[in-house]
Amino acid sequence: MPTFSQQGKAFERDTTYVPDRITNEPGRSQDARVGELDVPTWPVEPGRYRLVAARACPWANRSIIVRRLLGLEDVISMGLAGPVHDDRSWAFDLDPGGVDPVLGYERLEQAYLARDPDYSKGITVPAVVDVPSKAVVTSDFPSITHDLSFEWRDHHRPDAPNLWPDACREEMESVMDRVYTDINDGVYRCGFAGSQESYAEAYDRLWAAMDWLEERLSDRRYLMGDRITEADVRLFTTLARFDAVYHGHFKVNRNKLTEMPALWGYARDLYQTPGFGETIDFDQIKRHYYVVHEDINPTGIVPQGPDPAGWHSPHGRERM
């Protein structure tokens, strides 16, 4: 759940997650730029872990896409929570009987409490659960996708993309930092702003970043050039929700994504790329935001539009 600062009632995301990592070498990342880790680590072991995600959540959607792009479906199983949750937890109400078939849980909360009976922080997705103990291993969403790329490399499909190319790593991390701050989290800072001033500041930052991306993507197919990277995954999950949710629900209504030629073409290009579009469920996305956020949408009415057919229209970016 969102928390708010005391000054200006600006949205502040609680980023205190279960921080453990799953690594190929105890205490150390295979990413040379990370090296030694100062958090507990668990061993890479095919079949041992279950990724718990939700198609409605943009942060969890990242992990679903990366797992699919890298071909890890048979290595790390996946459980999906339903789109509507309460203050307690995400629930497995999509499964028969409302129970995850591997963990035997009705709620993700149970995996957190198996890890720490006194756990009192947010129950968030994505989360990686240790199947033998049925306890959460990690809920640190940026590290989850990073480690799927680096630590599980021996189990990638042969033609899996390199989502973290070293040649553009420094620039990519700079791009991802701005995308996270001003766009991924920026839409939330607009939607959950507690004052006109904090909303206006977040709105201006968001649209400055959207205009920057529109220009950047006018002469390159993807954020880092001619191949898909983790930066594209991180941006895509926000763009996929932009017109369906953020434009109206979060009041980021300067214009729609469909009115930005480069960004709209780029978003469709990714959507039509195997591993991206099939992870998107617009009905679940809309139900999550419009039903769960009772303070923003007290009626709980879920809009019928927009028509998702446009996502399948030709984008023309393969010529780039």
VOPAGU-2260 file (C-alpha; in pm, 1 decimal, decimal comma):
REM VOPAGU-2260
SITE   aa  ch    i         X         Y         Z
SITE  MET   A    0       0,0       0,0       0,0
SITE  PRO   A    1     128,8     352,4     -70,6
SITE  THR   A    2     267,8     568,0     205,1
SITE  PHE   A    3     277,7     944,3     209,4
SITE  SER   A    4     536,5    1195,3     322,6
SITE  GLN   A    5     440,2    1458,5     576,1
SITE  GLN   A    6     562,6    1744,8     359,4
SITE  GLY   A    7     336,3    1834,3      68,6
SITE  LYS   A    8     158,3    1498,1      89,8
SITE  ALA   A    9     369,8    1359,1    -193,1
SITE  PHE   A   10     354,1     989,4    -274,2
SITE  GLU   A   11     642,5     787,0    -132,4
SITE  ARG   A   12     680,8     422,5    -230,6
SITE  ASP   A   13     777,6     184,3      46,4
SITE  THR   A   14    1075,5       2,0    -103,9
SITE  THR   A   15    1149,2    -216,9     197,4
SITE  TYR   A   16    1137,2    -563,5      44,3
SITE  VAL   A   17    1257,2    -907,6     150,7
SITE  PRO   A   18    1609,6    -852,1      13,7
SITE  ASP   A   19    1759,8   -1200,9     -28,4
SITE  ARG   A   20    1907,3   -1302,4    -362,8
SITE  ILE   A   21    1927,2   -1630,2    -553,6
SITE  THR   A   22    2282,7   -1663,2    -686,7
SITE  ASN   A   23    2502,9   -1907,9    -868,6
SITE  GLU   A   24    2780,6   -1854,2    -614,2
SITE  PRO   A   25    2717,2   -1805,5    -240,7
SITE  GLY   A   26    2740,1   -1441,8    -136,8
SITE  ARG   A   27    2837,9   -1314,8    -478,4
SITE  SER   A   28    2664,4   -1197,4    -794,8
SITE  GLN   A   29    2767,6   -1325,8   -1136,1
SITE  ASP   A   30    2732,6    -965,9   -1251,8
SITE  ALA   A   31    3088,4    -836,4   -1224,1
SITE  ARG   A   32    2959,3    -486,0   -1155,6
SITE  VAL   A   33    2777,4    -606,6    -846,2
SITE  GLY   A   34    3032,1    -847,9    -699,5
SITE  GLU   A   35    2999,5    -924,9    -329,6
SITE  LEU   A   36    2648,0    -911,3    -183,6
SITE  ASP   A   37    2560,6    -793,0     165,3
SITE  VAL   A   38    2229,4    -983,1     185,1
SITE  PRO   A   39    2157,3   -1354,6     239,9
SITE  THR   A   40    2180,3   -1564,4     -75,3
SITE  TRP   A   41    2010,5   -1884,1    -186,4
SITE  PRO   A   42    2147,9   -2131,2    -443,0
SITE  VAL   A   43    2034,7   -2151,6    -804,6
SITE  GLU   A   44    1845,7   -2480,0    -822,9
SITE  PRO   A   45    1606,4   -2565,3   -1106,9
SITE  GLY   A   46    1263,5   -2668,9    -984,7
SITE  ARG   A   47    1313,2   -2537,6    -632,0
SITE  TYR   A   48    1151,3   -2195,0    -659,9
SITE  ARG   A   49     811,4   -2058,2    -757,2
SITE  LEU   A   50     766,5   -1709,0    -894,9
SITE  VAL   A   51     443,0   -1562,2    -760,5
SITE  ALA   A   52     319,6   -1275,5    -974,3
SITE  ALA   A   53       2,2   -1104,9   -1093,0
SITE  ARG   A   54     -75,9    -997,0   -1446,5
SITE  ALA   A   55    -240,6    -683,9   -1309,5
SITE  CYS   A   56      74,2    -549,2   -1141,9
SITE  PRO   A   57     334,6    -367,4   -1356,1
SITE  TRP   A   58     622,7    -456,6   -1123,7
SITE  ALA   A   59     529,6    -825,8   -1130,8
SITE  ASN   A   60     462,9    -810,0   -1504,4
SITE  ARG   A   61     835,1    -739,6   -1555,0
SITE  SER   A   62     930,5   -1072,8   -1400,8
SITE  ILE   A   63     671,7   -1261,3   -1607,0
SITE  ILE   A   64     816,5   -1113,2   -1928,1
SITE  VAL   A   65    1182,3   -1172,5   -1838,5
SITE  ARG   A   66    1116,0   -1532,2   -1730,2
SITE  ARG   A   67     948,7   -1593,5   -2066,8
SITE  LEU   A   68    1210,6   -1412,7   -2278,8
SITE  LEU   A   69    1489,9   -1614,6   -2118,2
SITE  GLY   A   70    1307,7   -1946,9   -2151,0
SITE  LEU   A   71    1296,7   -2023,4   -1778,8
SITE  GLU   A   72     938,4   -2155,2   -1771,1
SITE  ASP   A   73    1049,2   -2515,2   -1703,6
SITE  VAL   A   74    1313,4   -2406,1   -1451,6
SITE  ILE   A   75    1113,3   -2172,8   -1226,9
SITE  SER   A   76     742,1   -2242,7   -1188,9
SITE  MET   A   77     493,2   -1956,9   -1169,7
SITE  GLY   A   78     178,7   -1894,7    -968,6
SITE  LEU   A   79     -57,9   -1611,0   -1053,5
SITE  ALA   A   80    -263,4   -1414,5    -805,0
SITE  GLY   A   81    -591,9   -1255,1    -902,9
SITE  PRO   A   82    -619,9    -884,9    -984,3
SITE  VAL   A   83    -821,1    -774,0    -679,6
SITE  HIS   A   84    -673,4    -791,8    -331,8
SITE  ASP   A   85    -757,2    -650,7       9,3
SITE  ASP   A   86    -540,2    -493,5     279,6
SITE  ARG   A   87    -412,3    -836,2     383,4
SITE  SER   A   88    -277,1    -991,7      69,8
SITE  TRP   A   89    -289,8   -1095,8    -292,6
SITE  ALA   A   90    -505,7   -1409,1    -323,7
SITE  PHE   A   91    -489,5   -1714,6    -550,8
SITE  ASP   A   92    -853,6   -1680,4    -652,9
SITE  LEU   A   93    -777,8   -1764,9   -1018,0
SITE  ASP   A   94    -689,6   -2124,1    -923,4
SITE  PRO   A   95    -945,6   -2401,3    -867,5
SITE  GLY   A   96   -1073,4   -2374,9    -511,6
SITE  GLY   A   97    -878,7   -2049,7    -467,2
SITE  VAL   A   98    -561,5   -2241,9    -373,9
SITE  ASP   A   99    -220,7   -2229,3    -542,0
SITE  PRO   A  100    -166,2   -2587,5    -666,6
SITE  VAL   A  101     203,5   -2598,2    -572,8
SITE  LEU   A  102     217,3   -2404,4    -246,1
SITE  GLY   A  103    -126,0   -2499,2    -117,4
SITE  TYR   A  104    -185,6   -2139,0     -11,5
SITE  GLU   A  105    -496,5   -1926,3     -49,4
SITE  ARG   A  106    -304,7   -1602,3       3,5
SITE  LEU   A  107      49,3   -1490,4     -67,7
SITE  GLU   A  108      54,3   -1359,6     289,7
SITE  GLN   A  109     100,2   -1718,9     405,5
SITE  ALA   A  110     438,4   -1742,2     229,7
SITE  TYR   A  111     556,0   -1421,4     395,1
SITE  LEU   A  112     446,1   -1544,8     737,7
SITE  ALA   A  113     621,3   -1877,1     673,6
SITE  ARG   A  114     938,8   -1672,9     632,2
SITE  ASP   A  115     870,4   -1447,8     932,9
SITE  PRO   A  116     568,0   -1506,1    1160,8
SITE  ASP   A  117     594,6   -1142,7    1272,4
SITE  TYR   A  118     615,1    -998,7     919,0
SITE  SER   A  119     421,5    -671,4     916,3
SITE  LYS   A  120     523,5    -495,6     596,0
SITE  GLY   A  121     349,6    -498,4     259,5
SITE  ILE   A  122     262,0    -827,3      87,9
SITE  THR   A  123     392,5    -751,7    -260,2
SITE  VAL   A  124     431,7    -921,5    -595,8
SITE  PRO   A  125     650,9   -1041,0    -750,7
SITE  ALA   A  126     782,5   -1273,7    -485,6
SITE  VAL   A  127    1000,9   -1580,4    -524,3
SITE  VAL   A  128     902,0   -1862,2    -289,4
SITE  ASP   A  129    1112,6   -2159,1    -182,1
SITE  VAL   A  130     883,7   -2453,2    -259,7
SITE  PRO   A  131    1024,6   -2699,8       2,0
SITE  SER   A  132     976,0   -2455,9     291,4
SITE  LYS   A  133     691,5   -2259,3     123,4
SITE  ALA   A  134     854,9   -1940,5     250,7
SITE  VAL   A  135     931,9   -1621,9      60,1
SITE  VAL   A  136    1292,3   -1594,8     -52,2
SITE  THR   A  137    1282,9   -1244,2    -200,4
SITE  SER   A  138    1038,9    -973,4    -302,7
SITE  ASP   A  139    1301,2    -728,1    -432,6
SITE  PHE   A  140    1152,7    -680,7    -780,6
SITE  PRO   A  141    1451,0    -508,0    -952,3
SITE  SER   A  142    1687,1    -777,4    -827,9
SITE  ILE   A  143    1453,7   -1059,9    -927,9
SITE  THR   A  144    1470,8    -976,4   -1298,9
SITE  HIS   A  145    1840,1    -882,2   -1279,5
SITE  ASP   A  146    1922,0   -1219,9   -1125,8
SITE  LEU   A  147    1709,7   -1411,5   -1376,5
SITE  SER   A  148    1946,4   -1269,6   -1638,5
SITE  PHE   A  149    2277,8   -1319,4   -1459,6
SITE  GLU   A  150    2242,7   -1597,3   -1203,0
SITE  TRP   A  151    2024,6   -1832,6   -1406,8
SITE  ARG   A  152    2224,3   -1791,4   -1730,0
SITE  ASP   A  153    2320,9   -2160,8   -1743,5
SITE  HIS   A  154    1950,7   -2242,3   -1778,3
SITE  HIS   A  155    1850,1   -1986,0   -2042,8
SITE  ARG   A  156    1720,3   -2111,6   -2375,6
SITE  PRO   A  157    1998,5   -2116,3   -2639,0
SITE  ASP   A  158    1875,8   -1809,9   -2826,8
SITE  ALA   A  159    1779,1   -1606,5   -2521,7
SITE  PRO   A  160    1846,3   -1232,0   -2555,2
SITE  ASN   A  161    2116,6   -1058,2   -2354,0
SITE  LEU   A  162    1901,6    -812,9   -2161,6
SITE  TRP   A  163    2203,5    -647,0   -1995,3
SITE  PRO   A  164    2458,4    -584,4   -2276,0
SITE  ASP   A  165    2784,9    -463,0   -2132,3
SITE  ALA   A  166    2855,0    -230,0   -2426,2
SITE  CYS   A  167    2573,2       5,7   -2326,7
SITE  ARG   A  168    2539,5     -84,8   -1958,2
SITE  GLU   A  169    2625,0     254,9   -1812,6
SITE  GLU   A  170    2384,6     442,9   -2038,2
SITE  MET   A  171    2117,7     177,6   -1990,6
SITE  GLU   A  172    2127,3     211,0   -1613,2
SITE  SER   A  173    2095,4     588,8   -1646,2
SITE  VAL   A  174    1794,0     547,8   -1875,7
SITE  MET   A  175    1633,9     292,7   -1642,5
SITE  ASP   A  176    1684,6     522,3   -1344,9
SITE  ARG   A  177    1494,3     806,6   -1511,9
SITE  VAL   A  178    1226,2     571,1   -1643,3
SITE  TYR   A  179    1170,7     436,3   -1292,6
SITE  THR   A  180    1170,7     771,0   -1113,4
SITE  ASP   A  181     975,4     983,3   -1358,8
SITE  ILE   A  182     754,9     730,9   -1540,0
SITE  ASN   A  183     714,5     392,1   -1365,1
SITE  ASP   A  184     678,8     559,7   -1026,8
SITE  GLY   A  185     586,4     896,2   -1176,9
SITE  VAL   A  186     234,6     786,7   -1269,2
SITE  TYR   A  187     182,0     674,0    -909,8
SITE  ARG   A  188     311,7    1005,0    -776,5
SITE  CYS   A  189      45,3    1173,2    -987,8
SITE  GLY   A  190    -230,6     933,9    -892,6
SITE  PHE   A  191    -163,7     931,2    -520,1
SITE  ALA   A  192     -64,0    1296,0    -482,2
SITE  GLY   A  193    -214,0    1444,1    -169,2
SITE  SER   A  194    -197,6    1806,3    -278,4
SITE  GLN   A  195    -233,2    2008,0    -595,9
SITE  GLU   A  196     129,2    2116,2    -567,0
SITE  SER   A  197     271,7    1763,6    -539,7
SITE  TYR   A  198      47,3    1647,3    -823,6
SITE  ALA   A  199     158,2    1933,0   -1051,9
SITE  GLU   A  200     524,4    1861,0    -981,9
SITE  ALA   A  201     484,5    1490,0   -1056,0
SITE  TYR   A  202     276,0    1562,7   -1368,0
SITE  ASP   A  203     539,9    1797,9   -1510,5
SITE  ARG   A  204     819,9    1550,0   -1443,8
SITE  LEU   A  205     623,3    1267,6   -1602,6
SITE  TRP   A  206     550,4    1454,2   -1924,1
SITE  ALA   A  207     902,9    1591,1   -1952,9
SITE  ALA   A  208    1022,5    1230,2   -1940,9
SITE  MET   A  209     755,9    1112,4   -2187,5
SITE  ASP   A  210     862,9    1383,7   -2432,7
SITE  TRP   A  211    1226,3    1281,8   -2384,9
SITE  LEU   A  212    1135,7     921,9   -2471,2
SITE  GLU   A  213     928,5    1029,1   -2771,6
SITE  GLU   A  214    1234,4    1203,7   -2911,5
SITE  ARG   A  215    1472,2     920,6   -2818,0
SITE  LEU   A  216    1256,0     658,6   -2987,1
SITE  SER   A  217    1203,0     858,4   -3304,4
SITE  ASP   A  218    1531,9     733,6   -3454,0
SITE  ARG   A  219    1596,0     401,5   -3277,0
SITE  ARG   A  220    1379,9      91,3   -3252,7
SITE  TYR   A  221    1442,4      20,1   -2884,2
SITE  LEU   A  222    1565,4     226,5   -2591,8
SITE  MET   A  223    1926,1     113,0   -2633,5
SITE  GLY   A  224    1932,6      73,4   -3010,7
SITE  ASP   A  225    1852,0    -227,1   -3226,0
SITE  ARG   A  226    1791,4    -493,7   -2961,3
SITE  ILE   A  227    1562,0    -542,0   -2663,6
SITE  THR   A  228    1710,7    -492,9   -2316,8
SITE  GLU   A  229    1581,1    -488,6   -1960,2
SITE  ALA   A  230    1523,1    -114,2   -2005,5
SITE  ASP   A  231    1250,4    -191,1   -2260,2
SITE  VAL   A  232    1085,4    -442,8   -2028,8
SITE  ARG   A  233    1073,4    -186,5   -1748,4
SITE  LEU   A  234     920,0      83,4   -1966,3
SITE  PHE   A  235     674,9    -143,1   -2146,6
SITE  THR   A  236     475,3    -244,7   -1839,5
SITE  THR   A  237     389,8     119,2   -1769,8
SITE  LEU   A  238     308,0     200,1   -2131,7
SITE  ALA   A  239      77,1    -102,2   -2154,0
SITE  ARG   A  240    -130,9      43,2   -1870,0
SITE  PHE   A  241    -113,5     406,0   -1975,3
SITE  ASP   A  242    -433,4     463,6   -2170,9
SITE  ALA   A  243    -632,7     188,9   -1999,8
SITE  VAL   A  244    -563,2     314,9   -1647,6
SITE  TYR   A  245    -313,7     592,2   -1584,5
SITE  HIS   A  246    -451,1     849,2   -1830,3
SITE  GLY   A  247    -780,0     884,4   -1642,5
SITE  HIS   A  248    -744,9     704,9   -1310,6
SITE  PHE   A  249    -412,4     869,7   -1222,6
SITE  LYS   A  250    -495,0    1202,3   -1393,3
SITE  VAL   A  251    -196,9    1197,4   -1634,9
SITE  ASN   A  252    -422,0    1325,0   -1911,1
SITE  ARG   A  253    -216,1    1569,5   -2115,0
SITE  ASN   A  254    -257,8    1325,3   -2400,6
SITE  LYS   A  255    -291,4     954,7   -2460,9
SITE  LEU   A  256     -13,2     715,5   -2551,0
SITE  THR   A  257    -187,9     659,7   -2883,6
SITE  GLU   A  258    -128,5    1028,1   -2962,2
SITE  MET   A  259     251,3     996,9   -2939,0
SITE  PRO   A  260     367,7     843,1   -3270,5
SITE  ALA   A  261     708,5     709,7   -3166,5
SITE  LEU   A  262     606,7     583,8   -2821,9
SITE  TRP   A  263     285,0     429,2   -2948,3
SITE  GLY   A  264     465,2     254,2   -3232,6
SITE  TYR   A  265     735,8     136,0   -2992,1
SITE  ALA   A  266     479,3       4,6   -2742,3
SITE  ARG   A  267     296,5    -190,2   -3017,0
SITE  ASP   A  268     627,1    -323,9   -3146,6
SITE  LEU   A  269     704,9    -472,2   -2805,7
SITE  TYR   A  270     347,2    -590,4   -2750,3
SITE  GLN   A  271     365,0    -789,5   -3073,9
SITE  THR   A  272     703,0    -939,7   -2977,6
SITE  PRO   A  273     675,3   -1292,7   -2828,4
SITE  GLY   A  274     708,8   -1268,5   -2451,8
SITE  PHE   A  275     537,9    -930,8   -2412,1
SITE  GLY   A  276     180,9    -904,6   -2535,2
SITE  GLU   A  277      67,8   -1245,6   -2414,7
SITE  THR   A  278     150,7   -1140,1   -2056,7
SITE  ILE   A  279     -95,7    -848,8   -2072,3
SITE  ASP   A  280    -454,6    -891,4   -1955,1
SITE  PHE   A  281    -632,3    -556,9   -1985,6
SITE  ASP   A  282    -940,8    -677,6   -1798,5
SITE  GLN   A  283    -730,8    -780,9   -1498,7
SITE  ILE   A  284    -530,4    -459,2   -1515,3
SITE  LYS   A  285    -840,4    -239,6   -1509,4
SITE  ARG   A  286   -1009,6    -442,9   -1235,3
SITE  HIS   A  287    -701,9    -411,4   -1015,9
SITE  TYR   A  288    -669,1     -35,1   -1030,3
SITE  TYR   A  289   -1034,1      68,0   -1046,3
SITE  VAL   A  290   -1152,9    -174,2    -776,1
SITE  VAL   A  291    -860,9    -180,5    -530,9
SITE  HIS   A  292    -804,6     197,2    -523,7
SITE  GLU   A  293   -1126,0     281,0    -343,5
SITE  ASP   A  294    -996,1     620,9    -233,0
SITE  ILE   A  295    -947,6     726,5    -596,7
SITE  ASN   A  296   -1246,7     541,3    -745,7
SITE  PRO   A  297   -1501,2     496,0    -463,5
SITE  THR   A  298   -1774,8     365,8    -694,6
SITE  GLY   A  299   -1560,8      70,8    -804,3
SITE  ILE   A  300   -1688,2     110,1   -1159,0
SITE  VAL   A  301   -1446,8     -38,2   -1413,6
SITE  PRO   A  302   -1441,0     136,0   -1754,9
SITE  GLN   A  303   -1516,3     -70,8   -2061,7
SITE  GLY   A  304   -1262,8      98,6   -2289,2
SITE  PRO   A  305   -1030,8     155,8   -2452,6
SITE  ASP   A  306   -1055,6     -99,5   -2731,3
SITE  PRO   A  307    -737,6    -313,8   -2716,1
SITE  ALA   A  308    -754,9    -396,3   -3087,6
SITE  GLY   A  309    -516,0    -110,4   -3167,7
SITE  TRP   A  310    -231,1    -297,8   -3000,1
SITE  HIS   A  311    -237,9    -544,8   -3289,8
SITE  SER   A  312    -218,7    -280,6   -3564,5
SITE  PRO   A  313      97,9    -252,3   -3780,0
SITE  HIS   A  314     370,6     -42,9   -3618,6
SITE  GLY   A  315     625,0     -17,8   -3903,4
SITE  ARG   A  316     923,2      -0,7   -3668,6
SITE  GLU   A  317    1091,7    -309,2   -3814,0
SITE  ARG   A  318    1218,0     -69,6   -4085,7
SITE  MET   A  319    1430,2     102,3   -3822,0
